[in-house]
């Protein structure tokens, strides 16, 4: 599975729940929030001040 910045967090976690740890380590502690489930990785990164390209790279390793 190739992860990009446009994938929704809920979709990512449904397909690859093990990726939650990477998101939490990056500072996204709101993974259980209903609003976060509909956000894209890029949108969440903007809110949290995280570099989206670096995070996507980590998620794809």
Buried (B, 14 or more C-beta within 10 A) or exposed (E): EEBEBEBBBBBBBEEBEEBBEBBEEBEBEBBEEEEBBEBBBBBBBEEBEBEBEEBBEBBEE
